[in-house]
């Protein structure tokens, strides 16, 4: 059975983080805590690792995972355009339970699945996740559950579903405890997913793809009700993924989420913004 590292114990935190970095660097999967649910994480720039993530969850390429990032500089590196209203939203709700779907930089050297040129991005409000992201760079993260089952809110629940398909489990305590469960399912603490790909120079609206821990009312208080697509209205832009409440995916950590024992000598990934630059993705 794959070991679970209790991150409330300093020695286990250090060991677990070291092993997690190594696992990500080798293209393996790691379960991490986020502020919403637990997520299965893989190197976003490693196509084989992303495929392994989808296989572990029982998903197809038509359900690409969202990408968790450590901060705003990475948002600008991965998205081709960030409308002012999106900057207002992330300024209010990041780090936290809001996932935003944007157009991806066309030069990104990755394969997340059938994204139609979009990417779902989130900065989680969890110190363990943020520390790992700062060291590995952007991670593809989907909720830590088998497709169709409730998202895990503990490391033990994630391990029960995913077993040895995961190299390292990081236990950061119960996820989602800081939020009111107002998602689409009872007890659901998934992130809210907002599709901003319909915005353009000539107008457009934001579409709430999945109701989650950030309510429509709170979003409207930032952007105005007029900028939100009416509830039940037709959408003009398709989201990268609409998964059941997960990571943010069946509930997920960051997604369309519709949510996330290794060698210490494994090479560590460079800074997320540096990696984006290397892939030709840095915003000009």
N, C-alpha and C positions, 0 to 999 in steps of 0.2 A: 504494500500500500504506500502511495506517495506521502511523504511527510508533510504535516501542516505546521507552519512556524508561527508561534504566538508572538505577535509583534508588540505586545505589552511587556514582554520580557526582553531586556536589552540584548542579551546574548543571542536569543533566537531572532530578534529583529535584524541584527548585524549579519548573522548567518543566512537568514532567509532572503534578505535583500541582495547579498552577494550571489547566492545561488540563482535568484530570479534574474539578475543582470546576465549571468552566464547563460541561462536557459534561453532568454530572449535573443542573445547574440548567436546562439546555435540554431535558431529557428524553431525552438520548442515553445510550448504554451505555459502560461503562468496564470493562476487565479489571484486576483487582487481585490482588496476592498475599495469601494467608492462611497460617496456620500448617499447614493441612492440604493444600489444593489451591488452584489459581487459581480465581477466581470472576468471573462476569459480574455487574456491579452496575448497579442502576437506582434512581432515587428511589422509595422504597416508597410515597410518597403521590401518585405520578403514575401513574394507571391506564394511560395510553398508553405510558409508558416501560416499565411492567411487561409489558404486552402485547408490546412490541417485544422485550423480553428473552426471553419464551417463544417468540416467532417465530424469533429468532436461533438458539435451541437446537433448534428443531423439536419443541416441546412444546405440549400443550393446556392449557386452563384447569384441567383436572382434576389437573394437577401444579403447584400453586402453589409459588413459591420461598420459602425461609426468609428471615428478616430478620436481618441483622447489626447489632449495636448496640455503642455505645462503652462502656457501663458499666451498673451496677446501677440507677441512677435511671431509665434508659430502660426497663429490664425492668418496673419498677413502673408506668410510664406506659402501656405497651402491653398488659400482661396484666391481665385483670380480677381475678385472684387468683393469688398466688404462695404455694403451700403451704410450711410450714416445711421439709419434707424437700427441696423444690426449692431453697430458700435454702441448705440444707446442701450440696447438690450443686454449685451454682454457686460457692459459697464455696470449695469444694475444687478445682474444675476450670476455672473462668473466671479470666482469659482462657485459652482452650484448646479442645480438640477435643470438646466436648460441646454438642449441640443439644437444647433442651428444647421440647416442644410443650405449649402452655398455651391456656386460653381467652382470646381477645382481648377487649380493651375493646369493648363493643358500639357505642360512639360513634365509633370510629375512622373517619376519612374517607379510606379507601383501598379498593382493589380488587386483591387479590393473586391472584384466581381463586377456585375452588370450595374454600374453606377450611373450610366447615361451622362457622364461628365460632371457629376456632382460629388460632394463629400459632406458627411454629417460630422460636425465638430462639437466637442464639449471640453471644458476645463473643469474637472471634478474638484469638489471641496473636501478632499481627503489628503492628509499629509503624507501617508504612505504611498498613495497613488502618485501624488505630485513629485515626491522624491524620486520614485522610479522613473517617471516620465522625464525628469530633468537629466537623468543619466542615460536613458536609452533613446530618447527622441520619441516622436509620435508613435502611439500604439493603436493597432486595430483592436477594439474591445467590444465584445458582445456579452450579453448577460450570461452569468454562469449557471446555465441550466440546459437540459435537453429541450429541443424545440417542442413547444406545446405544453411544457410543464412550468409551474410558477418559478420566477426568478429566485435564486438563492439570496438570502440576506445574512447568511453565516457561511464561514469557510467549510464547516462540517457538512452543511446541506449541499454545498457545491461539490464537495468530494464524494458524497453519496451518489450524486447524479453522473459526475464526469470521471471519477476514478483515476486510473493510471494513464488516461489520455493527457493528463496535466503533469508537467515536470515538477512544479513547485506551487504550494498553496500558502498564501500569506494571510494570516488571520488578524484582522484589525477590529474585531468585535462586531456587533450587530450593525448592519448597514441600514440606512433609511430612517434611523431613530430620530433624526432631527427634523423630519418632514411629516406633514399631515398626509395620510394616504388618501389622496383625492384623485387617483388615476382611474383607468378604465375598468379595473378589476378590484374586488374587495381586498384591502390590505396592500394594494399596489403602490410602491414608492418609486416607480420609474421616472425618468426625466421627461419633461415636456419637450416635444419635438416641434420646431417651427421651420417651415419651408420658406426660405427667402429668395428662392430662384425665380419667383414671379415678379420680383421688383426690377425696375429698369429706369432708363432716363425719362420714359414717358408715363411713369406711374406704375401701377400694379399694387398688389396687396400681399401681406403675409398670410400664410395658411398654417393653422395649427394641425399638424398631422397626427399627433398623438397627445391626448390629455395626460398630464402627469402632475408632478409635485408643484410646478409653477402654474398657478391658475390663469385662465384667460383674463380675468379681471386685473390681475397684477401686470400682465403683459400690456393690456389696453391702457393701464395707468401710465405706462412708459411711452408707448407709441401712438396712442389714440385709437378709439374704436373704429374710426373710419379707415385705418390702415390694416385692419384685420378682415379677412374674408368672412362674410356672414356664416354663422353656424349652419351646416348643412348645405352650403353653397358649392357650386362646381369648382374644381381646381383646374387651373390652366397649366400647372407644372407638376410633373410627377416626382415624388420624393425618391431618394436613393433607396430607402427601405422603409417599410412600414411593418414593424414586427409587433408581436403581442407584447404586452407590458412585460418587459424584463426587468442595461446597461445598459441600460439603459438598456434590449431588446426584448425578449419576451418580456422583458422589462428592462433591461439594460444598463449600462452605465453610460453610455454616451451616445447613443445611437439614433439612427433611425431606429436608435434604440428606438421598434414599434410596439431603446432597451429601449472578466470582462474576467534533485541531487545532482548538482552540476559542478563543473570544474571551476574553481576560483580563478584559474588562469585564463578563462575565456576572454577574448577581446571585448572591450566595452564599446558601446556605440558612442559616437560623438554627440555634441550638443545638437538638439533638435533643429535649431535654426541653421547650424552649419550643415547638417545633413540635407536640409531642404535646399540650401545653396548648391551643394554638390550635385543634387539631382536637377539643378536648373530651375528650381521652383521659387526662389526668393522673389518677393515682389519688388518691382523697380521703384 
